[in-house]
Amino acid sequence: MAAIAALVMLLPVTWTCAPQKADYMVVSCFPNAIIANVPECPYGWEIEQLSLGGVCSSGVHGSGYYRFLIPDLTPRNHSYCGTQSEYIPGKDAKYVFYNWVVSNDTSLTLRNQPVNYTFSCVYPASYLVNNAVFSQRVATVYVNNGTSGTFMSQLSLGVFTNAKFLYAKEAPYVIDTSEIGSDVFIGVEAKGLSSRFKVVIANCWATPTPYSTDRKRWSLIINSCPSDHTVSIFENAKEGRSTFKFRSFRFQGQDKVSTVWLHCQVHVCDGERLVCQAGPCPASRLAWKAEPKGGVLTAEFSIKGAVTDPPAVDTSQELLPPSCCSPSQTRVAFHSPFTWTECWESGSARTRR
């Protein structure tokens, strides 16, 4: 009896990332950008094997996600990395942006299920002509949660009356010059989003212009931590709303300018898959070394009343008469980038009041 030999060839499968069933994605339609987040290692695909629009290998590996960014929504660049746009005329004319994240493996054999995440964002047409028309405080977040359907959420940045965060103030937000130094209560919340997703404030800063990239800035939150003791974070990355407060101020040396713009970089985190909360914050004041995460929401504050800068001084410090300082302390004023005072102990470390 002849022996029959069977040869079984097994192709070795080695994964550098743990494959997972990634049947959903999170798309954030911010006023200044579109961000698509795909769970990392979808069905075993590496980030360099995925491309935006089939043409740009521009993904960034973040915490638990592959992040793809469309940074330019102006009419001159509707085709960024294969982005398609459609103009829908009518009373409320709109632009619809389409793109997709696809697997793009050129190897001879394919062992992974191909992926094709298609997404779109809708914007008022007038916004693309004049950004001031579209609210910079609002973004739309879509979560395509596999077989559970698609969730749409309105992500908004608002100013509240007090630390209970029950009542939001109407925009535009006005601060009287006599109230400079008082607390401003800020909330970023998502309405209509599944409870498994948490709102995370990554970074917040203020500028004397509407541009979030202005080099003249004052940081408030850096990598989910307060920049100093004038900022307090109440809730962050725990629920569908994150809240904090900071002391109001205005910028120094801005002729005839009485406006401060607050910018917050936020994103949505899947609390069932990831640890959304940041680790312990350092005790010392943070330097501006923020990691870019999410998109930017902007709120405008108008300073109402007479605005006059103090006369220029020859040094960066000015001694003032004691006020709220102990008898052993000296009150010192600083004038850059805005005015504040500190109480200094003689021969010891400074303590801001």
C-alpha positions as CSV (number, residue, x, y, z in Angstrom):
1,M,0.0,0.0,0.0
2,A,1.4,3.2,-1.1
3,A,2.0,5.8,1.5
4,I,0.5,9.2,0.8
5,A,2.2,12.2,2.1
6,A,0.4,15.4,2.6
7,L,2.4,18.7,2.6
8,V,0.7,21.5,4.5
9,M,2.2,24.9,4.0
10,L,1.5,27.3,6.8
11,L,2.2,30.9,6.1
12,P,3.7,32.4,9.3
13,V,1.6,35.2,10.7
14,T,3.5,37.7,12.8
15,W,1.7,40.8,14.2
16,T,3.5,43.9,15.3
17,C,0.2,45.2,16.7
18,A,-2.7,43.4,18.2
19,P,-5.5,43.1,15.5
20,Q,-8.9,44.1,16.6
21,K,-12.4,44.3,15.2
22,A,-12.5,48.0,14.4
23,D,-16.0,48.5,13.1
24,Y,-16.4,52.1,14.1
25,M,-14.6,55.5,13.8
26,V,-15.0,58.9,15.3
27,V,-15.1,61.9,13.0
28,S,-15.0,65.5,14.4
29,C,-16.0,68.3,12.1
30,F,-14.3,71.3,13.7
31,P,-14.6,74.9,12.3
32,N,-10.9,74.8,11.4
33,A,-10.3,71.1,10.5
34,I,-11.7,67.6,10.1
35,I,-10.3,64.8,12.2
36,A,-11.0,61.1,11.6
37,N,-9.9,58.7,14.4
38,V,-9.8,55.0,13.6
39,P,-9.1,52.5,16.4
40,E,-5.5,51.4,16.2
41,C,-4.5,48.2,14.3
42,P,-7.9,47.7,12.6
43,Y,-8.1,44.0,11.6
44,G,-4.3,43.9,11.9
45,W,-3.4,46.9,9.6
46,E,-0.4,49.0,10.5
47,I,-0.7,52.8,10.3
48,E,1.7,52.9,7.3
49,Q,-0.6,50.6,5.4
50,L,-3.5,53.0,5.7
51,S,-4.0,56.2,3.7
52,L,-6.2,59.2,3.6
53,G,-8.1,59.4,0.3
54,G,-5.9,56.5,-0.9
55,V,-3.1,59.0,-1.6
56,C,-1.7,60.4,1.7
57,S,0.0,58.2,4.3
58,S,-0.4,61.0,6.8
59,G,-1.8,59.1,9.8
60,V,-0.5,59.8,13.3
61,H,-0.5,57.1,15.9
62,G,-2.1,58.5,19.0
63,S,-3.4,56.9,22.2
64,G,-5.5,54.0,21.0
65,Y,-6.2,55.6,17.6
66,Y,-4.8,56.2,14.2
67,R,-5.5,59.9,13.6
68,F,-6.0,61.4,10.1
69,L,-6.3,65.2,9.7
70,I,-7.7,67.5,7.0
71,P,-6.3,70.8,8.2
72,D,-7.5,73.1,5.4
73,L,-11.2,73.7,4.6
74,T,-10.8,76.8,2.4
75,P,-12.3,76.7,-1.1
76,R,-8.8,76.7,-2.7
77,N,-7.9,73.4,-1.1
78,H,-11.0,71.3,-1.3
79,S,-9.0,68.4,-2.7
80,Y,-6.5,68.0,0.3
81,C,-5.4,64.3,0.3
82,G,-8.2,63.3,-2.1
83,T,-10.9,65.2,-0.2
84,Q,-14.0,65.7,-2.4
85,S,-16.4,68.5,-1.9
86,E,-19.9,69.2,-3.1
87,Y,-21.8,72.5,-3.1
88,I,-25.5,72.2,-2.3
89,P,-27.3,75.4,-3.3
90,G,-30.4,76.8,-1.7
91,K,-31.5,79.1,1.1
92,D,-29.1,77.5,3.5
93,A,-26.3,76.6,1.0
94,K,-23.8,74.0,2.2
95,Y,-20.5,72.5,1.4
96,V,-20.2,68.7,2.0
97,F,-16.7,67.3,2.3
98,Y,-16.1,63.6,1.7
99,N,-13.0,61.5,2.2
100,W,-12.1,58.0,3.3
101,V,-9.4,56.0,5.1
102,V,-8.5,52.8,3.2
103,S,-6.0,49.9,3.5
104,N,-3.3,50.2,0.9
105,D,-1.1,47.0,1.1
106,T,0.9,46.2,-2.0
107,S,2.2,42.8,-0.9
108,L,1.5,39.7,-2.9
109,T,-0.7,38.0,-0.4
110,L,-3.3,39.7,1.8
111,R,-4.1,38.2,5.2
112,N,-6.1,41.1,6.7
113,Q,-9.6,42.1,6.0
114,P,-9.6,45.3,3.8
115,V,-10.8,48.4,5.5
116,N,-12.6,51.4,4.0
117,Y,-13.8,54.1,6.4
118,T,-15.8,56.7,4.4
119,F,-16.8,59.9,6.2
120,S,-18.2,63.4,5.5
121,C,-18.7,66.8,7.1
122,V,-21.3,69.5,6.3
123,Y,-20.6,73.2,6.6
124,P,-22.6,76.3,5.8
125,A,-21.3,77.7,2.5
126,S,-21.0,81.2,4.0
127,Y,-18.5,79.9,6.6
128,L,-16.0,79.0,3.9
129,V,-16.1,82.5,2.6
130,N,-16.0,84.3,6.0
131,N,-15.1,82.2,9.0
132,A,-16.9,84.7,11.3
133,V,-20.3,83.5,10.0
134,F,-19.9,80.0,11.4
135,S,-19.7,79.6,15.2
136,Q,-16.2,78.9,16.3
137,R,-17.5,77.5,19.6
138,V,-19.3,74.5,18.0
139,A,-18.2,71.3,16.3
140,T,-20.1,68.2,15.2
141,V,-18.9,64.8,16.2
142,Y,-20.0,61.6,14.4
143,V,-19.5,58.2,15.9
144,N,-20.1,55.3,13.5
145,N,-20.5,52.6,16.1
146,G,-20.6,49.5,14.0
147,T,-23.9,47.7,14.1
148,S,-25.2,50.1,16.8
149,G,-25.7,52.9,14.2
150,T,-24.3,56.4,13.9
151,F,-24.4,58.9,16.8
152,M,-24.2,62.6,16.1
153,S,-23.2,65.0,18.8
154,Q,-22.9,68.8,19.1
155,L,-19.7,69.6,20.8
156,S,-19.7,73.2,22.2
157,L,-17.6,75.5,24.3
158,G,-19.6,77.8,26.6
159,V,-19.2,80.3,29.5
160,F,-21.3,79.6,32.6
161,T,-22.5,81.8,35.4
162,N,-20.9,79.9,38.3
163,A,-19.2,76.6,39.4
164,K,-22.5,74.7,39.3
165,F,-22.4,74.9,35.5
166,L,-26.2,75.0,35.2
167,Y,-26.7,78.1,33.2
168,A,-24.7,79.2,30.2
169,K,-24.2,82.8,29.3
170,E,-25.2,84.2,25.9
171,A,-22.5,85.1,23.4
172,P,-20.8,87.5,23.0
173,Y,-19.3,87.3,26.4
174,V,-18.6,90.7,28.0
175,I,-16.3,91.3,31.0
176,D,-16.3,94.8,32.6
177,T,-12.9,96.2,33.3
178,S,-13.9,96.3,37.0
179,E,-14.3,92.5,36.9
180,I,-10.9,91.7,35.6
181,G,-9.4,89.2,37.9
182,S,-12.8,87.5,38.6
183,D,-13.3,83.8,37.8
184,V,-14.6,82.7,34.4
185,F,-16.3,79.3,34.3
186,I,-15.8,77.3,31.1
187,G,-17.6,74.1,30.0
188,V,-17.1,71.9,26.9
189,E,-19.9,69.5,26.5
190,A,-21.2,67.0,24.0
191,K,-25.0,66.5,23.6
192,G,-26.4,63.4,22.1
193,L,-23.3,61.3,22.4
194,S,-23.2,57.8,23.7
195,S,-22.2,57.7,27.4
196,R,-19.1,55.5,26.6
197,F,-17.4,58.5,25.0
198,K,-15.8,61.1,27.2
199,V,-15.0,64.8,26.4
200,V,-11.3,65.5,26.9
201,I,-9.8,69.0,27.1
202,A,-6.2,68.6,26.1
203,N,-5.0,72.3,25.9
204,C,-6.4,75.8,26.3
205,W,-4.8,79.1,25.8
206,A,-5.7,82.7,25.2
207,T,-4.5,85.1,22.4
208,P,-5.1,88.9,21.7
209,T,-6.3,87.9,18.1
210,P,-8.8,85.4,16.8
211,Y,-5.9,83.2,15.5
212,S,-5.2,80.2,17.6
213,T,-1.6,80.1,16.2
214,D,-0.8,83.6,17.4
215,R,2.7,83.5,19.0
216,K,1.5,85.9,21.7
217,R,-0.4,83.6,23.9
218,W,-1.1,82.8,27.5
219,S,-1.5,79.1,28.3
220,L,-4.3,78.0,30.7
221,I,-4.3,74.2,30.3
222,I,-1.4,72.1,29.0
223,N,-1.8,68.4,28.4
224,S,-4.9,68.3,30.5
225,C,-3.2,70.0,33.5
226,P,-3.6,73.6,34.8
227,S,-0.7,75.9,33.8
228,D,-0.7,77.5,37.3
229,H,-2.8,78.1,40.4
230,T,-5.0,80.7,38.7
231,V,-6.6,77.8,36.7
232,S,-8.8,75.0,38.3
233,I,-10.1,72.0,36.5
234,F,-13.3,70.5,37.9
235,E,-14.0,67.6,35.6
236,N,-12.1,66.3,32.6
237,A,-12.3,63.1,30.6
238,K,-14.9,61.6,33.0
239,E,-18.2,62.4,31.4
240,G,-19.7,64.0,28.3
241,R,-18.8,67.4,29.8
242,S,-15.5,68.9,31.0
243,T,-15.3,72.0,33.1
244,F,-12.7,74.5,34.5
245,K,-12.3,78.1,35.6
246,F,-9.6,80.7,35.2
247,R,-9.1,84.3,36.4
248,S,-10.1,86.8,33.8
249,F,-7.5,89.2,32.3
250,R,-6.6,91.3,29.3
251,F,-3.5,91.5,27.3
252,Q,-1.1,94.4,27.8
253,G,0.1,96.8,25.1
254,Q,-2.7,96.1,22.6
255,D,-3.7,99.6,21.3
256,K,-7.5,100.0,21.1
257,V,-7.9,96.2,21.5
258,S,-10.2,95.1,24.3
259,T,-10.8,91.5,23.3
260,V,-9.4,88.2,24.4
261,W,-9.9,84.9,22.5
262,L,-9.9,81.6,24.3
263,H,-8.9,78.5,22.4
264,C,-9.4,75.0,23.6
265,Q,-8.1,71.9,21.9
266,V,-10.6,69.0,22.6
267,H,-11.3,65.5,21.5
268,V,-13.6,62.6,22.3
269,C,-12.3,59.4,23.9
270,D,-13.8,55.9,24.0
271,G,-14.0,55.2,27.7
272,E,-14.6,51.4,27.2
273,R,-11.4,50.9,25.3
274,L,-9.0,53.5,26.6
275,V,-7.9,55.3,29.7
276,C,-9.2,58.8,29.0
277,Q,-7.9,60.6,32.0
278,A,-4.4,62.0,32.2
279,G,-2.0,61.1,34.9
280,P,-1.1,63.2,37.9
281,C,-0.2,66.8,37.1
282,P,3.2,68.3,38.1
283,A,3.2,70.6,41.1
284,S,5.3,73.3,39.3
285,R,4.0,75.6,36.6
286,L,4.1,74.0,33.2
287,A,6.0,75.3,30.2
288,W,4.2,75.4,26.8
289,K,5.0,72.0,25.4
290,A,1.5,70.9,24.5
291,E,0.9,67.7,22.5
292,P,-1.4,68.4,19.6
293,K,-4.7,66.5,20.2
294,G,-8.1,67.1,18.7
295,G,-9.5,70.2,17.1
296,V,-9.8,73.8,18.4
297,L,-12.9,75.6,19.6
298,T,-12.7,79.3,20.2
299,A,-14.7,81.8,22.3
300,E,-14.4,85.6,22.2
301,F,-14.4,87.8,25.3
302,S,-15.0,91.5,25.0
303,I,-13.6,93.8,27.7
304,K,-16.1,96.6,28.4
305,G,-15.1,99.9,29.9
306,A,-12.1,102.2,29.8
307,V,-9.0,100.3,28.9
308,T,-5.7,102.1,29.7
309,D,-2.3,100.5,30.1
310,P,0.0,101.6,32.9
311,P,2.9,103.8,32.0
312,A,6.0,102.0,30.8
313,V,8.7,101.2,33.3
314,D,12.4,100.7,32.9
315,T,12.3,97.2,34.5
316,S,10.1,94.2,34.3
317,Q,9.1,94.6,37.9
318,E,7.5,97.5,39.8
319,L,7.2,97.8,43.6
320,L,3.8,98.8,44.8
321,P,2.4,99.8,48.2
322,P,1.4,96.8,50.3
323,S,-2.1,95.5,49.7
324,C,-3.4,92.1,50.8
325,C,0.2,91.2,51.5
326,S,1.5,90.4,55.0
327,P,3.7,93.0,56.8
328,S,6.8,90.9,55.9
329,Q,5.9,90.8,52.1
330,T,6.4,93.3,49.3
331,R,3.8,93.7,46.5
332,V,5.3,93.5,43.0
333,A,3.6,94.1,39.7
334,F,4.4,92.4,36.4
335,H,3.5,93.6,33.0
336,S,4.0,90.9,30.4
337,P,2.0,89.5,28.7
338,F,-0.7,91.0,31.0
339,T,-0.7,92.7,34.4
340,W,-0.7,90.8,37.7
341,T,0.7,91.2,41.1
342,E,2.6,89.0,43.5
343,C,3.6,89.2,47.2
344,W,7.2,88.4,47.8
345,E,8.7,87.4,51.1
346,S,12.0,89.1,51.8
347,G,14.8,86.7,50.8
348,S,12.4,83.8,50.0
349,A,10.5,82.3,47.1
350,R,7.7,84.3,45.6
351,T,4.1,83.6,46.2
352,R,1.4,85.0,43.8
353,R,-1.7,86.5,45.4
